[in-house]
């Protein structure tokens, strides 16, 4: 039988910093890119309408966000587009991916004219988009009051202000 030597090897174990620094830089670059992309999609400055039954949307690679600003400008991926250009873009997307493989999320400013939002909905319908959602946000606890448009001035007013001005019968009749 062979005897095992009882020599002990002493080696200095060193921690390699270069690979660790590479990984940290890769993570930083990844998070910078993701943050920039999310900012482009959400278009800062858009005040969404509120809805008590709002659900949290899961934006992923199958979601296309269309922003409608309060001045009526329609933006996709951070660039202003016309309604015909949006429709052509959506048609190409439907041809490439199929109508059921992605969803369109329309984020319309609460002060934008409905005509602009309606044009986006119609472009989605003409392009053959199946899943179209309207982006809203849940109201804060302190801001749970409903807002209406004053029929005389067109400004936002609370339900309480409306009842004071026009009476508290049964509300507006449409």
MINUKOL-945821 format. One record per residue (C-alpha): residue number from 0; chain; z, x, y. Coordinates in Angstrom, 1 decimal. Each point is the difference from the previous one (the first is absolute). Example, Ala and Ser with C-alpha at 12.3 -4.5 7.8 and 13.67 -1.06 7.14 Angstrom:
2
<node><i>0</i><ch>A</ch><c3>7.8</c3><c1>12.3</c1><c2>-4.5</c2></node>
<node><i>1</i><ch>A</ch><c3>-0.7</c3><c1>1.4</c1><c2>3.4</c2></node>
% end
This chain:
174
<node><i>0</i><ch>A</ch><c3>0.0</c3><c1>0.0</c1><c2>0.0</c2></node>
<node><i>1</i><ch>A</ch><c3>-0.8</c3><c1>1.1</c1><c2>3.4</c2></node>
<node><i>2</i><ch>A</ch><c3>2.8</c3><c1>0.4</c1><c2>2.4</c2></node>
<node><i>3</i><ch>A</ch><c3>-0.2</c3><c1>-1.6</c1><c2>3.4</c2></node>
<node><i>4</i><ch>A</ch><c3>0.8</c3><c1>2.3</c1><c2>2.7</c2></node>
<node><i>5</i><ch>A</ch><c3>2.9</c3><c1>-1.0</c1><c2>2.2</c2></node>
<node><i>6</i><ch>A</ch><c3>-1.6</c3><c1>1.4</c1><c2>3.2</c2></node>
<node><i>7</i><ch>A</ch><c3>0.2</c3><c1>-2.3</c1><c2>2.9</c2></node>
<node><i>8</i><ch>A</ch><c3>-2.8</c3><c1>0.0</c1><c2>2.5</c2></node>
<node><i>9</i><ch>A</ch><c3>1.0</c3><c1>-0.4</c1><c2>3.6</c2></node>
<node><i>10</i><ch>A</ch><c3>-2.8</c3><c1>-1.3</c1><c2>2.2</c2></node>
<node><i>11</i><ch>A</ch><c3>0.3</c3><c1>-1.1</c1><c2>3.5</c2></node>
<node><i>12</i><ch>A</ch><c3>-1.2</c3><c1>-3.6</c1><c2>0.3</c2></node>
<node><i>13</i><ch>A</ch><c3>-1.7</c3><c1>-0.6</c1><c2>3.4</c2></node>
<node><i>14</i><ch>A</ch><c3>-0.9</c3><c1>-3.3</c1><c2>1.5</c2></node>
<node><i>15</i><ch>A</ch><c3>-3.6</c3><c1>-0.1</c1><c2>1.2</c2></node>
<node><i>16</i><ch>A</ch><c3>-0.2</c3><c1>-1.5</c1><c2>3.5</c2></node>
<node><i>17</i><ch>A</ch><c3>-3.8</c3><c1>0.1</c1><c2>0.5</c2></node>
<node><i>18</i><ch>A</ch><c3>-0.8</c3><c1>-2.9</c1><c2>-2.5</c2></node>
<node><i>19</i><ch>A</ch><c3>2.9</c3><c1>-2.0</c1><c2>1.5</c2></node>
<node><i>20</i><ch>A</ch><c3>-1.4</c3><c1>0.4</c1><c2>3.5</c2></node>
<node><i>21</i><ch>A</ch><c3>-3.5</c3><c1>-1.0</c1><c2>-1.2</c2></node>
<node><i>22</i><ch>A</ch><c3>1.4</c3><c1>-3.2</c1><c2>-1.5</c2></node>
<node><i>23</i><ch>A</ch><c3>1.9</c3><c1>-0.8</c1><c2>3.2</c2></node>
<node><i>24</i><ch>A</ch><c3>-3.2</c3><c1>0.4</c1><c2>2.1</c2></node>
<node><i>25</i><ch>A</ch><c3>-2.0</c3><c1>-2.1</c1><c2>-2.4</c2></node>
<node><i>26</i><ch>A</ch><c3>2.6</c3><c1>-2.8</c1><c2>0.3</c2></node>
<node><i>27</i><ch>A</ch><c3>0.0</c3><c1>0.3</c1><c2>3.8</c2></node>
<node><i>28</i><ch>A</ch><c3>-3.7</c3><c1>-0.3</c1><c2>0.2</c2></node>
<node><i>29</i><ch>A</ch><c3>0.0</c3><c1>-3.0</c1><c2>-2.3</c2></node>
<node><i>30</i><ch>A</ch><c3>2.6</c3><c1>-1.9</c1><c2>2.0</c2></node>
<node><i>31</i><ch>A</ch><c3>-1.8</c3><c1>0.8</c1><c2>3.3</c2></node>
<node><i>32</i><ch>A</ch><c3>-3.2</c3><c1>-1.5</c1><c2>-1.4</c2></node>
<node><i>33</i><ch>A</ch><c3>1.6</c3><c1>-3.1</c1><c2>-1.4</c2></node>
<node><i>34</i><ch>A</ch><c3>1.9</c3><c1>-0.7</c1><c2>3.2</c2></node>
<node><i>35</i><ch>A</ch><c3>-3.1</c3><c1>0.4</c1><c2>2.1</c2></node>
<node><i>36</i><ch>A</ch><c3>-2.0</c3><c1>-2.4</c1><c2>-2.3</c2></node>
<node><i>37</i><ch>A</ch><c3>2.8</c3><c1>-2.6</c1><c2>0.1</c2></node>
<node><i>38</i><ch>A</ch><c3>0.1</c3><c1>0.2</c1><c2>3.8</c2></node>
<node><i>39</i><ch>A</ch><c3>-3.8</c3><c1>-0.5</c1><c2>0.3</c2></node>
<node><i>40</i><ch>A</ch><c3>0.2</c3><c1>-3.1</c1><c2>-2.2</c2></node>
<node><i>41</i><ch>A</ch><c3>2.9</c3><c1>-1.6</c1><c2>1.8</c2></node>
<node><i>42</i><ch>A</ch><c3>-1.4</c3><c1>0.4</c1><c2>3.5</c2></node>
<node><i>43</i><ch>A</ch><c3>3.0</c3><c1>0.4</c1><c2>2.3</c2></node>
<node><i>44</i><ch>A</ch><c3>0.4</c3><c1>-2.5</c1><c2>2.7</c2></node>
<node><i>45</i><ch>A</ch><c3>-0.9</c3><c1>-3.1</c1><c2>-2.0</c2></node>
<node><i>46</i><ch>A</ch><c3>2.6</c3><c1>-2.7</c1><c2>0.1</c2></node>
<node><i>47</i><ch>A</ch><c3>-0.3</c3><c1>-2.0</c1><c2>-3.2</c2></node>
<node><i>48</i><ch>A</ch><c3>0.8</c3><c1>-3.7</c1><c2>-0.2</c2></node>
<node><i>49</i><ch>A</ch><c3>3.3</c3><c1>-0.8</c1><c2>-1.7</c2></node>
<node><i>50</i><ch>A</ch><c3>0.5</c3><c1>-2.2</c1><c2>-3.1</c2></node>
<node><i>51</i><ch>A</ch><c3>3.2</c3><c1>-0.7</c1><c2>-1.8</c2></node>
<node><i>52</i><ch>A</ch><c3>-1.7</c3><c1>0.1</c1><c2>-3.4</c2></node>
<node><i>53</i><ch>A</ch><c3>-1.7</c3><c1>3.4</c1><c2>0.6</c2></node>
<node><i>54</i><ch>A</ch><c3>-0.1</c3><c1>2.3</c1><c2>-3.0</c2></node>
<node><i>55</i><ch>A</ch><c3>-0.1</c3><c1>3.8</c1><c2>0.1</c2></node>
<node><i>56</i><ch>A</ch><c3>-3.6</c3><c1>1.2</c1><c2>-0.5</c2></node>
<node><i>57</i><ch>A</ch><c3>-0.7</c3><c1>2.9</c1><c2>-2.3</c2></node>
<node><i>58</i><ch>A</ch><c3>-2.7</c3><c1>1.9</c1><c2>1.7</c2></node>
<node><i>59</i><ch>A</ch><c3>-1.9</c3><c1>2.3</c1><c2>-2.5</c2></node>
<node><i>60</i><ch>A</ch><c3>-3.4</c3><c1>1.3</c1><c2>-0.6</c2></node>
<node><i>61</i><ch>A</ch><c3>-1.3</c3><c1>-3.5</c1><c2>-0.9</c2></node>
<node><i>62</i><ch>A</ch><c3>1.0</c3><c1>-1.4</c1><c2>3.5</c2></node>
<node><i>63</i><ch>A</ch><c3>-2.2</c3><c1>0.1</c1><c2>3.0</c2></node>
<node><i>64</i><ch>A</ch><c3>1.8</c3><c1>-0.7</c1><c2>3.3</c2></node>
<node><i>65</i><ch>A</ch><c3>-1.9</c3><c1>-1.6</c1><c2>2.8</c2></node>
<node><i>66</i><ch>A</ch><c3>1.8</c3><c1>0.0</c1><c2>3.4</c2></node>
<node><i>67</i><ch>A</ch><c3>-0.8</c3><c1>-2.5</c1><c2>2.7</c2></node>
<node><i>68</i><ch>A</ch><c3>1.5</c3><c1>1.1</c1><c2>3.4</c2></node>
<node><i>69</i><ch>A</ch><c3>1.1</c3><c1>-2.4</c1><c2>2.7</c2></node>
<node><i>70</i><ch>A</ch><c3>-3.2</c3><c1>0.8</c1><c2>2.0</c2></node>
<node><i>71</i><ch>A</ch><c3>-2.2</c3><c1>-1.1</c1><c2>-3.0</c2></node>
<node><i>72</i><ch>A</ch><c3>-1.0</c3><c1>3.5</c1><c2>-1.1</c2></node>
<node><i>73</i><ch>A</ch><c3>-0.3</c3><c1>0.2</c1><c2>-3.8</c2></node>
<node><i>74</i><ch>A</ch><c3>1.0</c3><c1>3.3</c1><c2>-1.6</c2></node>
<node><i>75</i><ch>A</ch><c3>-0.5</c3><c1>1.3</c1><c2>-3.5</c2></node>
<node><i>76</i><ch>A</ch><c3>1.3</c3><c1>3.4</c1><c2>-1.0</c2></node>
<node><i>77</i><ch>A</ch><c3>0.8</c3><c1>0.7</c1><c2>3.7</c2></node>
<node><i>78</i><ch>A</ch><c3>-3.5</c3><c1>-0.6</c1><c2>1.2</c2></node>
<node><i>79</i><ch>A</ch><c3>-1.2</c3><c1>-3.0</c1><c2>2.1</c2></node>
<node><i>80</i><ch>A</ch><c3>-2.7</c3><c1>-2.1</c1><c2>-1.8</c2></node>
<node><i>81</i><ch>A</ch><c3>-2.0</c3><c1>-3.1</c1><c2>0.8</c2></node>
<node><i>82</i><ch>A</ch><c3>0.1</c3><c1>-3.1</c1><c2>-2.2</c2></node>
<node><i>83</i><ch>A</ch><c3>-3.5</c3><c1>0.7</c1><c2>-1.5</c2></node>
<node><i>84</i><ch>A</ch><c3>0.9</c3><c1>3.6</c1><c2>-0.7</c2></node>
<node><i>85</i><ch>A</ch><c3>3.3</c3><c1>-1.2</c1><c2>-1.6</c2></node>
<node><i>86</i><ch>A</ch><c3>-2.0</c3><c1>-2.4</c1><c2>-2.2</c2></node>
<node><i>87</i><ch>A</ch><c3>-2.4</c3><c1>2.7</c1><c2>-1.1</c2></node>
<node><i>88</i><ch>A</ch><c3>2.8</c3><c1>2.3</c1><c2>-0.8</c2></node>
<node><i>89</i><ch>A</ch><c3>1.8</c3><c1>-2.7</c1><c2>-2.0</c2></node>
<node><i>90</i><ch>A</ch><c3>-3.3</c3><c1>-0.8</c1><c2>-1.9</c2></node>
<node><i>91</i><ch>A</ch><c3>-0.4</c3><c1>3.6</c1><c2>-0.9</c2></node>
<node><i>92</i><ch>A</ch><c3>3.6</c3><c1>0.2</c1><c2>-1.2</c2></node>
<node><i>93</i><ch>A</ch><c3>-0.5</c3><c1>-3.2</c1><c2>-2.1</c2></node>
<node><i>94</i><ch>A</ch><c3>-3.1</c3><c1>1.5</c1><c2>-1.6</c2></node>
<node><i>95</i><ch>A</ch><c3>1.7</c3><c1>3.3</c1><c2>-0.8</c2></node>
<node><i>96</i><ch>A</ch><c3>3.4</c3><c1>-1.2</c1><c2>-1.2</c2></node>
<node><i>97</i><ch>A</ch><c3>-0.5</c3><c1>-3.7</c1><c2>-0.9</c2></node>
<node><i>98</i><ch>A</ch><c3>1.4</c3><c1>-2.9</c1><c2>1.9</c2></node>
<node><i>99</i><ch>A</ch><c3>3.2</c3><c1>-0.3</c1><c2>-2.0</c2></node>
<node><i>100</i><ch>A</ch><c3>1.0</c3><c1>3.7</c1><c2>0.0</c2></node>
<node><i>101</i><ch>A</ch><c3>1.3</c3><c1>0.2</c1><c2>3.6</c2></node>
<node><i>102</i><ch>A</ch><c3>1.6</c3><c1>-2.1</c1><c2>2.7</c2></node>
<node><i>103</i><ch>A</ch><c3>-0.5</c3><c1>-0.2</c1><c2>3.7</c2></node>
<node><i>104</i><ch>A</ch><c3>3.2</c3><c1>-0.2</c1><c2>2.2</c2></node>
<node><i>105</i><ch>A</ch><c3>-0.7</c3><c1>-1.4</c1><c2>3.5</c2></node>
<node><i>106</i><ch>A</ch><c3>2.6</c3><c1>1.1</c1><c2>2.5</c2></node>
<node><i>107</i><ch>A</ch><c3>-0.6</c3><c1>-2.0</c1><c2>3.1</c2></node>
<node><i>108</i><ch>A</ch><c3>2.0</c3><c1>0.3</c1><c2>3.2</c2></node>
<node><i>109</i><ch>A</ch><c3>1.9</c3><c1>-3.1</c1><c2>0.8</c2></node>
<node><i>110</i><ch>A</ch><c3>-1.5</c3><c1>-0.1</c1><c2>3.5</c2></node>
<node><i>111</i><ch>A</ch><c3>-3.6</c3><c1>0.4</c1><c2>-1.2</c2></node>
<node><i>112</i><ch>A</ch><c3>-2.4</c3><c1>-2.8</c1><c2>0.3</c2></node>
<node><i>113</i><ch>A</ch><c3>-0.4</c3><c1>-1.9</c1><c2>-3.3</c2></node>
<node><i>114</i><ch>A</ch><c3>-3.8</c3><c1>0.3</c1><c2>0.3</c2></node>
<node><i>115</i><ch>A</ch><c3>0.2</c3><c1>3.8</c1><c2>-0.8</c2></node>
<node><i>116</i><ch>A</ch><c3>2.2</c3><c1>-0.6</c1><c2>-3.0</c2></node>
<node><i>117</i><ch>A</ch><c3>-2.3</c3><c1>-2.9</c1><c2>-1.2</c2></node>
<node><i>118</i><ch>A</ch><c3>-3.0</c3><c1>2.3</c1><c2>0.3</c2></node>
<node><i>119</i><ch>A</ch><c3>1.7</c3><c1>2.6</c1><c2>-2.3</c2></node>
<node><i>120</i><ch>A</ch><c3>0.8</c3><c1>-2.8</c1><c2>-2.5</c2></node>
<node><i>121</i><ch>A</ch><c3>-3.6</c3><c1>-1.2</c1><c2>0.1</c2></node>
<node><i>122</i><ch>A</ch><c3>-1.3</c3><c1>3.6</c1><c2>-0.5</c2></node>
<node><i>123</i><ch>A</ch><c3>2.2</c3><c1>0.3</c1><c2>-3.1</c2></node>
<node><i>124</i><ch>A</ch><c3>-1.3</c3><c1>-3.3</c1><c2>-1.3</c2></node>
<node><i>125</i><ch>A</ch><c3>-3.6</c3><c1>0.9</c1><c2>0.6</c2></node>
<node><i>126</i><ch>A</ch><c3>0.5</c3><c1>3.4</c1><c2>-1.7</c2></node>
<node><i>127</i><ch>A</ch><c3>1.4</c3><c1>-1.6</c1><c2>-3.1</c2></node>
<node><i>128</i><ch>A</ch><c3>3.6</c3><c1>1.2</c1><c2>0.3</c2></node>
<node><i>129</i><ch>A</ch><c3>2.3</c3><c1>-1.9</c1><c2>-2.3</c2></node>
<node><i>130</i><ch>A</ch><c3>3.5</c3><c1>1.2</c1><c2>1.1</c2></node>
<node><i>131</i><ch>A</ch><c3>0.6</c3><c1>-0.3</c1><c2>3.7</c2></node>
<node><i>132</i><ch>A</ch><c3>3.5</c3><c1>0.1</c1><c2>1.4</c2></node>
<node><i>133</i><ch>A</ch><c3>1.4</c3><c1>-0.5</c1><c2>3.5</c2></node>
<node><i>134</i><ch>A</ch><c3>2.5</c3><c1>2.6</c1><c2>1.1</c2></node>
<node><i>135</i><ch>A</ch><c3>3.2</c3><c1>-1.5</c1><c2>1.5</c2></node>
<node><i>136</i><ch>A</ch><c3>3.6</c3><c1>1.3</c1><c2>0.3</c2></node>
<node><i>137</i><ch>A</ch><c3>3.3</c3><c1>-1.5</c1><c2>-0.8</c2></node>
<node><i>138</i><ch>A</ch><c3>2.0</c3><c1>-1.0</c1><c2>3.1</c2></node>
<node><i>139</i><ch>A</ch><c3>3.1</c3><c1>1.9</c1><c2>0.8</c2></node>
<node><i>140</i><ch>A</ch><c3>3.3</c3><c1>-1.9</c1><c2>-0.4</c2></node>
<node><i>141</i><ch>A</ch><c3>0.5</c3><c1>-0.1</c1><c2>3.8</c2></node>
<node><i>142</i><ch>A</ch><c3>-3.7</c3><c1>-1.0</c1><c2>0.6</c2></node>
<node><i>143</i><ch>A</ch><c3>-0.2</c3><c1>-2.9</c1><c2>-2.4</c2></node>
<node><i>144</i><ch>A</ch><c3>-1.1</c3><c1>-2.4</c1><c2>2.7</c2></node>
<node><i>145</i><ch>A</ch><c3>-3.4</c3><c1>-1.5</c1><c2>-0.2</c2></node>
<node><i>146</i><ch>A</ch><c3>-2.5</c3><c1>0.8</c1><c2>2.7</c2></node>
<node><i>147</i><ch>A</ch><c3>-2.7</c3><c1>-2.4</c1><c2>1.2</c2></node>
<node><i>148</i><ch>A</ch><c3>-2.7</c3><c1>0.3</c1><c2>2.6</c2></node>
<node><i>149</i><ch>A</ch><c3>0.7</c3><c1>-2.0</c1><c2>3.2</c2></node>
<node><i>150</i><ch>A</ch><c3>-2.9</c3><c1>-2.5</c1><c2>0.2</c2></node>
<node><i>151</i><ch>A</ch><c3>-0.1</c3><c1>0.3</c1><c2>3.8</c2></node>
<node><i>152</i><ch>A</ch><c3>0.2</c3><c1>3.7</c1><c2>0.5</c2></node>
<node><i>153</i><ch>A</ch><c3>-0.9</c3><c1>1.5</c1><c2>-3.4</c2></node>
<node><i>154</i><ch>A</ch><c3>3.2</c3><c1>2.2</c1><c2>0.0</c2></node>
<node><i>155</i><ch>A</ch><c3>2.4</c3><c1>0.4</c1><c2>-2.9</c2></node>
<node><i>156</i><ch>A</ch><c3>3.1</c3><c1>-2.2</c1><c2>0.2</c2></node>
<node><i>157</i><ch>A</ch><c3>2.8</c3><c1>-0.7</c1><c2>-2.4</c2></node>
<node><i>158</i><ch>A</ch><c3>0.4</c3><c1>-3.4</c1><c2>-1.7</c2></node>
<node><i>159</i><ch>A</ch><c3>3.1</c3><c1>-0.6</c1><c2>2.1</c2></node>
<node><i>160</i><ch>A</ch><c3>-2.0</c3><c1>0.6</c1><c2>3.2</c2></node>
<node><i>161</i><ch>A</ch><c3>-2.8</c3><c1>-2.3</c1><c2>-1.3</c2></node>
<node><i>162</i><ch>A</ch><c3>2.5</c3><c1>-2.8</c1><c2>-0.7</c2></node>
<node><i>163</i><ch>A</ch><c3>1.6</c3><c1>0.4</c1><c2>3.5</c2></node>
<node><i>164</i><ch>A</ch><c3>-3.4</c3><c1>-0.2</c1><c2>1.7</c2></node>
<node><i>165</i><ch>A</ch><c3>-1.8</c3><c1>-2.7</c1><c2>-2.1</c2></node>
<node><i>166</i><ch>A</ch><c3>2.9</c3><c1>-1.9</c1><c2>-1.6</c2></node>
<node><i>167</i><ch>A</ch><c3>1.6</c3><c1>0.3</c1><c2>-3.4</c2></node>
<node><i>168</i><ch>A</ch><c3>-1.7</c3><c1>-3.0</c1><c2>-1.7</c2></node>
<node><i>169</i><ch>A</ch><c3>-1.6</c3><c1>1.2</c1><c2>-3.1</c2></node>
<node><i>170</i><ch>A</ch><c3>-1.7</c3><c1>3.1</c1><c2>1.4</c2></node>
<node><i>171</i><ch>A</ch><c3>-3.7</c3><c1>0.4</c1><c2>0.8</c2></node>
<node><i>172</i><ch>A</ch><c3>-2.4</c3><c1>-2.4</c1><c2>-1.7</c2></node>
<node><i>173</i><ch>A</ch><c3>-3.2</c3><c1>1.6</c1><c2>-1.2</c2></node>
% end
